[in-house]
């Protein structure tokens, strides 16, 4: 009996760039499946980084499951004509999908969210008044607590800061969206010459990043652009991992405070 001929893979030997052109033209499910298999490890990588800052009740496997949806979204929306590497684009989509789900299940205790809003409001009012970044002592004083208590609060609300980083802000231009995370992750975003003038929200984010205290700025760049872990950043800056977490949380709160002021017409 004659055996059926093996199926011929029409994409054998094609480069990834060629496969993207094929997928954009045909939306072939088999090509999509190839990209999913190729980049599935990226989902685990992103989930692993996020898991480091999450409480124990957040399961790694759940984060991976959330991230897969982000990978699907990235594959469907990626445009190779924009000359951005897919890996760079996909990381943002995967991370965003994970945080969207975390926000939906609302794993952060209400009391912690309330305290985060309180600190953010104090930072916004204080820095608007001072015209510069406020110190730990100044923020603690405005909250009528000592510095040690303030630092403990910052550790507790670190998870909410991670969510805040991925909050979506609308530019008002054809429903264009941007998050603080996307601004940090794009190396060009730190250069004001590359900012489109009409995109005021991006401009505010970039300027706010530039105005951060030096260590906070370094934490953001090392974590989101250089892809270092909190422990590795601590070694670079010669501080503890918990201190890095505090610096990260304060940086995000300052950025959100600046954006809130902008949306209220203060900046």
C-alpha positions as CSV (number, residue, x, y, z in Angstrom):
1,X,0.0,0.0,0.0
2,X,1.3,3.4,-1.0
3,X,2.1,5.7,1.9
4,X,0.7,9.3,1.6
5,X,3.3,11.9,0.8
6,X,4.5,14.0,3.7
7,X,3.0,17.5,3.8
8,X,5.2,20.1,2.4
9,X,5.9,23.1,4.6
10,X,5.5,26.2,2.3
11,X,7.5,28.3,4.8
12,X,10.5,26.1,5.1
13,X,13.7,28.2,4.9
14,X,11.8,31.5,5.0
15,X,13.2,34.2,7.3
16,X,11.1,35.6,10.1
17,X,10.7,38.9,8.2
18,X,9.3,37.0,5.3
19,X,6.9,35.1,7.6
20,X,5.6,38.4,8.9
21,X,4.9,39.6,5.4
22,X,3.0,36.3,4.7
23,X,1.0,36.6,7.9
24,X,0.1,40.3,7.3
25,X,-1.2,39.3,3.9
26,X,-2.9,36.0,4.6
27,X,-3.5,35.8,8.4
28,X,-2.7,32.1,8.0
29,X,-3.4,30.2,11.3
30,X,-0.4,28.0,10.8
31,X,2.0,31.0,10.5
32,X,0.4,32.4,13.6
33,X,0.9,29.1,15.5
34,X,4.6,29.3,14.4
35,X,5.0,32.7,16.0
36,X,3.2,31.6,19.2
37,X,5.6,28.6,19.5
38,X,8.6,30.8,18.7
39,X,7.8,33.5,21.3
40,X,6.1,31.4,24.1
41,X,9.4,31.6,26.2
42,X,9.1,35.4,26.1
43,X,5.8,35.1,27.9
44,X,7.4,33.1,30.7
45,X,10.3,35.5,30.9
46,X,8.0,38.5,31.3
47,X,5.7,36.7,33.8
48,X,8.8,35.7,35.8
49,X,9.9,39.3,36.1
50,X,6.5,40.4,37.2
51,X,6.2,37.5,39.7
52,X,9.2,38.9,41.6
53,X,7.2,41.9,42.7
54,X,3.9,40.1,43.4
55,X,2.6,38.7,46.7
56,X,2.6,34.9,47.2
57,X,-1.1,34.5,46.4
58,X,-0.4,35.5,42.8
59,X,0.5,32.3,40.9
60,X,3.2,32.3,38.3
61,X,1.2,30.0,36.0
62,X,-1.7,32.4,36.1
63,X,0.6,35.2,35.0
64,X,1.8,33.1,32.1
65,X,-1.8,32.4,31.1
66,X,-2.6,36.1,31.2
67,X,0.5,36.9,29.2
68,X,-0.4,34.4,26.4
69,X,-3.3,36.6,25.5
70,X,-0.9,39.5,25.2
71,X,1.2,37.5,22.8
72,X,-1.8,36.7,20.7
73,X,-2.7,40.4,20.6
74,X,0.9,41.4,19.7
75,X,1.0,38.9,16.8
76,X,-2.3,40.1,15.4
77,X,-1.4,43.8,15.6
78,X,2.4,43.8,14.9
79,X,3.3,45.9,11.8
80,X,6.9,45.1,10.6
81,X,6.7,48.2,8.4
82,X,7.2,50.4,11.5
83,X,10.7,49.0,11.9
84,X,10.3,48.0,15.6
85,X,11.5,44.6,16.7
86,X,8.7,42.2,17.5
87,X,10.3,41.2,20.8
88,X,10.3,44.8,22.0
89,X,6.6,45.3,20.9
90,X,5.5,41.9,22.3
91,X,7.0,42.5,25.8
92,X,4.9,45.6,26.2
93,X,1.7,43.8,25.0
94,X,2.4,40.8,27.2
95,X,3.1,42.8,30.3
96,X,0.1,45.0,29.6
97,X,-2.2,41.9,29.3
98,X,-0.9,40.5,32.6
99,X,-1.5,43.8,34.5
100,X,-5.0,44.2,32.9
101,X,-6.0,40.8,34.3
102,X,-4.4,41.6,37.7
103,X,-6.4,44.8,37.8
104,X,-9.6,42.9,36.9
105,X,-9.2,40.4,39.8
106,X,-8.3,43.2,42.1
107,X,-5.7,41.4,44.2
108,X,-4.5,44.5,46.0
109,X,-6.3,45.1,49.4
110,X,-8.6,48.1,49.5
111,X,-6.7,49.6,52.4
112,X,-3.4,49.5,50.5
113,X,-5.1,51.1,47.4
114,X,-6.5,53.9,49.7
115,X,-3.0,54.5,51.2
116,X,-1.5,54.6,47.7
117,X,-3.9,57.3,46.6
118,X,-3.2,59.2,49.8
119,X,0.5,59.2,49.2
120,X,0.1,60.1,45.6
121,X,-2.1,63.0,46.4
122,X,0.4,64.3,49.0
123,X,3.3,63.9,46.5
124,X,1.3,65.8,43.8
125,X,0.4,68.7,46.1
126,X,3.8,68.9,47.7
127,X,5.8,68.8,44.4
128,X,3.5,71.3,42.7
129,X,4.2,73.7,45.6
130,X,7.9,73.0,45.8
131,X,8.5,72.9,42.1
132,X,10.9,70.0,42.5
133,X,11.0,66.4,43.8
134,X,10.1,66.1,47.4
135,X,12.3,64.1,49.8
136,X,11.2,61.2,52.0
137,X,11.4,63.5,55.0
138,X,9.2,66.2,53.4
139,X,6.5,63.6,52.2
140,X,6.5,62.0,55.6
141,X,6.2,65.4,57.3
142,X,3.2,66.3,55.1
143,X,1.6,63.0,56.1
144,X,2.4,63.6,59.8
145,X,4.3,60.4,60.1
146,X,8.0,59.6,60.6
147,X,10.3,58.5,57.7
148,X,10.5,54.9,58.8
149,X,6.7,54.5,58.8
150,X,6.6,56.2,55.3
151,X,9.2,53.7,54.0
152,X,7.1,50.8,55.3
153,X,4.1,52.2,53.5
154,X,6.0,52.4,50.3
155,X,6.9,48.8,50.5
156,X,3.3,47.8,51.1
157,X,2.0,49.7,48.1
158,X,4.7,48.5,45.6
159,X,2.2,46.3,43.9
160,X,-0.2,49.1,43.2
161,X,2.7,51.1,41.7
162,X,3.3,48.2,39.2
163,X,-0.3,48.5,38.2
164,X,-0.2,52.3,38.0
165,X,2.8,52.0,35.6
166,X,0.6,50.3,33.1
167,X,-2.5,52.5,33.4
168,X,-3.5,53.8,30.0
169,X,-3.6,57.5,29.3
170,X,-5.4,58.7,26.2
171,X,-3.7,61.4,24.1
172,X,-6.9,62.5,22.4
173,X,-5.5,61.9,19.0
174,X,-7.6,59.2,17.2
175,X,-8.0,57.4,20.6
176,X,-4.2,56.9,20.7
177,X,-3.1,55.4,23.9
178,X,0.1,55.5,26.0
179,X,1.3,54.2,29.3
180,X,4.2,55.3,31.5
181,X,5.7,51.9,30.9
182,X,5.8,52.4,27.1
183,X,7.7,55.7,27.6
184,X,10.3,54.1,29.9
185,X,10.8,51.1,27.6
186,X,11.5,53.1,24.5
187,X,15.1,54.3,24.7
188,X,14.3,57.1,22.3
189,X,11.7,58.4,24.6
190,X,14.3,59.9,26.9
191,X,15.4,62.2,24.1
192,X,12.9,65.1,23.8
193,X,13.9,65.7,20.2
194,X,12.1,62.5,19.3
195,X,8.8,63.5,20.8
196,X,6.0,64.5,18.5
197,X,4.8,67.9,19.6
198,X,1.1,67.1,19.5
199,X,1.7,64.2,22.0
200,X,1.5,66.3,25.2
201,X,1.1,63.3,27.5
202,X,4.2,61.6,26.2
203,X,6.1,64.9,26.6
204,X,4.9,65.3,30.2
205,X,5.9,61.7,31.0
206,X,9.4,62.1,29.5
207,X,10.0,65.4,31.2
208,X,8.8,63.9,34.5
209,X,11.2,61.0,34.1
210,X,14.1,63.5,33.5
211,X,13.2,65.4,36.6
212,X,13.2,62.3,38.9
213,X,15.9,62.0,41.6
214,X,18.9,60.3,40.1
215,X,18.5,56.9,41.8
216,X,14.8,56.7,41.0
217,X,15.5,57.4,37.4
218,X,18.3,54.8,37.3
219,X,15.9,52.2,38.8
220,X,13.3,52.8,36.1
221,X,15.8,52.6,33.2
222,X,17.7,49.6,34.6
223,X,14.5,47.7,35.3
224,X,12.4,48.5,32.3
225,X,15.0,49.1,29.6
226,X,18.1,47.2,30.8
227,X,15.9,44.3,32.1
228,X,17.8,43.9,35.4
229,X,16.1,42.3,38.4
230,X,15.6,44.3,41.6
231,X,18.4,42.4,43.2
232,X,20.8,43.2,40.3
233,X,19.8,46.8,40.5
234,X,20.5,46.8,44.2
235,X,24.0,45.6,43.5
236,X,24.5,48.3,40.9
237,X,23.3,51.1,43.2
238,X,24.8,49.5,46.4
239,X,21.4,49.4,48.1
240,X,19.2,46.6,49.4
241,X,16.5,45.0,47.2
242,X,13.8,46.4,49.5
243,X,15.3,49.9,49.0
244,X,15.1,49.4,45.2
245,X,11.4,48.5,45.5
246,X,10.9,51.7,47.5
247,X,12.7,53.8,44.9
248,X,10.6,52.2,42.1
249,X,7.4,52.9,43.9
250,X,8.2,56.5,44.6
251,X,9.3,57.1,41.0
252,X,6.0,55.7,39.7
253,X,4.0,57.8,42.2
254,X,5.9,61.0,41.1
255,X,5.1,60.2,37.5
256,X,1.4,59.6,38.1
257,X,1.2,62.8,40.3
258,X,2.7,64.8,37.4
259,X,0.2,63.3,34.9
260,X,-2.7,64.0,37.3
261,X,-1.6,67.6,37.6
262,X,-1.3,67.8,33.8
263,X,-4.8,66.4,33.3
264,X,-6.1,69.0,35.7
265,X,-4.4,71.7,33.8
266,X,-1.8,72.5,36.4
267,X,1.3,71.5,34.4
